[in-house]
């Protein structure tokens, strides 16, 4: 899915909720993955200048989950440790974006290169 506007962020949220329902995530886990998706889609738009979101269902044995990958070709994140620290913000918010998102999911991977862009992959397991 393309993320180029606030309307696209809404579409990503709706698509993630639908996939979460389809694989049988609890209401609490649906809320967590939709919240994570919303934060990451907004970051992709606001800090990365737009990008893409990839949604997929994953299965390992009997375990099912939702995996989301957000990618942009923006300026990148110069200090990943700092960006993941509670309270750190470049946007004037509460500084809970990436660190808060990491707590909402079971798996979190952040890859970023200055001048190349950022890719964040998260997975929520049932």
N, C-alpha and C positions, 0 to 999 in steps of 0.2 A: 504494500500500500504506500502511496506517495504521501508525504507530509509537507505541504507547502502553505497551509493556512490553518487558522483556528478551527475551521469547519472539518479539516482533515483529522485534527486531534479528537474531535467528537466521534468521527467515523471509526477511528482506531479503537476508542473506548467501547463503542457498540459492538464491533467485531470481536474484541477480546472477551467481552461479557458473553456473547453468543457461544464462542468456542468453550469457555469455562463451563457454561451450562451443559453443553453437549457432552462433555467428558465427565460430568457429574461432580464438579467441585462443590463443596458446601457453600452456603451463602457468604460465610465469613471469608473463605478462600477466594470466592469470586470477587468480593470487594477488595481484597488485598491485591490480586493480580490486575484488576481494572485500575486501581489507584496507582500501582507501579507503572502500568502502561500509560496512564495519563501524564504522570510526571516525566517519563522518558520521552514521550511524544512531544510534550511541551518543550523539553530541553533541546530536542532535535530541531524544533522550529526556531526557538528563541536564540540558542547559542550556536547551533550548527548551520543556521540559515536554511533549514529544510533538509529533508532526506527521505529515508524509507523505513517502513516497519514491515517485518516479516513475522507472520503468525503461523505456528505449526503445532500440531498435536504430536506428542512423543510417547513412546511406550517402551518400557524395559521390563520384560517378563509380564507380570500382571499389573504392573504399576503404570498409570497413565498420567500425563501432565500436559501443560501448555508451555511452549517455549516462544519467547518473543525476542526479536533482534531489531534494534534500532541503529541505523547507520547514517552518518552525514559526512560531508567533505568540508566541514567548517575548519575553524582555526585550531582545533584540538585542545587538549587539556595539558598545560605544562607540568603540573604537579598532581599526580593521581592520588597520592596519600593525603594531601591537603584537601583535594576535592571531595574525598570520602570522609572527611572529619566532620563530626557533628558540629553545627554552628557556623561552618564556613559557607560563605555565600559571595557570589559576584553579582547577584541580581537584586540585592536588597531585601530578600526574603528571610525566612527563619533559619536557613542553612540546613534544612532537613531533607533536601531533595535526593541526592544520590545515596547518602547514608541511610535515610529513611526507606528509600526504595530497596536497598540491600536487605533490610530487616523484614520486608514484606514477602520476600521470595525465598525459595529453597536454594537456588543456585544463582550466582551473580558473577558476570565476567565483564570487565571494562578494559578496552584496548583503545589507546589514543596516541596519536603522534602529532606534535605541533606542526601546523601547516598542512596536515594530511586528512584530519578528521577523527571522528570518534565512533566506535561501535560498542554498544552495550547489549549483552545477551542475558536474559533472565529466564528462569524456569520455575514454575510452581507445580509441585506434584500433588496428586490426589492422595 
